[in-house]
């Protein structure tokens, strides 16, 4: 089934909960600083899987695209970290309004 990609904000309490089981789950600060995630990469049962976006850093320009990391515009706009994707149900995220 075809789904459009969306950028979401995942609830920080939910990320804290997941971190109890996996220390690779990225930190999500207060409401103002919620890290965006991109997905839906795939769906298993009721969980949609999203990958965190990382803001641009100098080191991203030196990295190569791999199976678990993809640069956005050669690192100029950051990277997508597929190795840190998380399962999320629809009640634990809000869609990021790009407008």
N, C-alpha and C positions, 0 to 999 in steps of 0.2 A: 504494500500500500504506500502511495506517495504522500509525503508530508513536507510542508515547507519548513525551512530552517527558521528558528526564532531565537532572539536573544532574550534571556530571562534573568531575573534577580532571584536567587534562591535564599530562602529564609535563613538568617544567621543561626538561629537556634537549631534548625535542622542540620546545618553543617556541623555545629558543635556536637550534636548527637552522633552523626556519622563518624566524626573524628575519634570517638570512643572505640571504634572498631577498625579504623584505618587512619593512620597518622598522616597520610598523603592528601587527605581532604583539605583543600585550601581554606584559609581563614577568611571569614566574611565579617568585617567590622560592623559598626552601627548602621542604621538605615541609610544614612547619607553616602556611605562608602561601600555599599554592596558591590561585590565583584560580579561582573556580567559572565554568564555562561552561554554557550551556543549549543543548539541541538534542534530538533531531536535527532540524535545520532542513530538510535534504534530503540525499540520498545520491547520489553519482556514483561508479560502479564500486565500489571497496572503501573509499572515503572517506566518512565521515559529517561533516557540517559543523556546527560549534558556534559560538555567539556568546558573547563574554565578558560577564559581569555586572560592573557597577561598583557599588561601595558608595555609599551616599547622600552627596551633597554639596549644599551650599546652592545652587550654580549649577543643579542639576537641577530645582529648583522653578521656575526662571525659563525653562528650555528648553521648547520645544514638541515634541510627538511628531512625528517625521518618518519617512520611509521607512527611514532607517538608524539611528534611535534611538527607543526606546520607553521611557517612564517606567513604573516599577512603583509602583502606588498613588500616582500624581501626583509621583513622585520621592522619596517618603518612604522607600522601600526600595531606591532606586538606579535604574539604567537597564540596558537591554540594548543593546549596541553592535553592530548588525548589520553595519555597515561594516567591522568588525574580525573577522568570523568566519573560522575556520580549518578546513582539512580535517584530519581525524584518523582514523586506523585504530584498531580496537578494542584493539590492543596498546599504544597510547599514552595511554590514559586509564583511570581507575577511576571507577565510579559513586559519587557522593557520597551517603552514608547520611544521610538526613534524620531518622532516628530517633536 
